[in-house]
Amino acid sequence: MSSRTEIVSSFYEQYDENGRLQRTRHGQLEFLTTMSYIHRFAGKGSKVLEVGAGTGRYSIALAKEGMDVTAVELVESNLAVLRENSRGINSLQSYQGDATNLSLFADNTFDVTLVFGPMYHLYESGDVHRAIDEAIRVTKAGGVILFAFISVFAIMYSNYFYGNWAFGQKENFTDDYRIKHFKEQLFTGYDVNEFEHLFDEKAVEWITTAGTDGLLEPIEDRQDFSIPEEDFEAFAAWYLAFAEKRELLGSTNHLLYICRKK
């Protein structure tokens, strides 16, 4: 059986991760919303760690803003693109590594830690908690950690309204509707409360949980979908105003759990 690393690497070697946050409206909204939340806690001179940095869209943008950025990425092909795209940016260092083992870094090193990809691809409870604990460990007391995760309901809405609902339901839920997590899913989704409860015994204080891309992904493939440039700026500002509303969180695809280390 393939390992988690092999399954995830195989996917990203065939997928254009570098353009994900630019080529669609939901990707653009995710980037703008996420950057807005990062800017609430990090600014010029902040020491930032991004775990699961992909091809560096966030790390490069933050380094260009004057932050001291360290990027960690599991997938070699993604890391190669990150390094190519960040040539000449001296305030960005990059390493290959896994979110479950950040032993490269000492305790209490970073002002802000971003865990933006790993929680999509961690399936075993032990790995999930190791990744959370490692992010907390390397963050300074009083520092802020942002964890990205995916709504299991948005996974269903985005992927299984095309004559394949029963398959998706079996893939993501047990017969009594409990949520499944296993590596062959590739992307694993959470109920919002389920994800928040992962932190019940952690040395962190919850700040907020926010959506980052709303309903856009499941509707953007419609032929009559349109948000022209003159509307998108207003729409993005409107969405940010409501990003934390609890009744909307299950329908957004990507979410942020934001906490402060005690």
Buried (B, 14 or more C-beta within 10 A) or exposed (E): EEEBEEBBBEBBEEEEBBEBBEEBBBBBBBBBBBBBBBEEBBBEEBBBBBBBBBBBBBBBBBBEBEBBBBBBBBBEBBBBBBBEBBEEBEBBBBEEBBBBEBEEBEEEBBBBBBBBBBBBBBBEEEBBBBBBBBBBBBBBEEBBBBBBBBBBBBBBBBBBEEEEEEEBBEBBBEEEEEBBBEBEBBBBBBBBEBBBEBBEEBEBEEBEBBBBBBBBBBBBEEEEEEBEEEEBEEBBEEBBEEBBEEEBBBBBBBBBBBBBBE
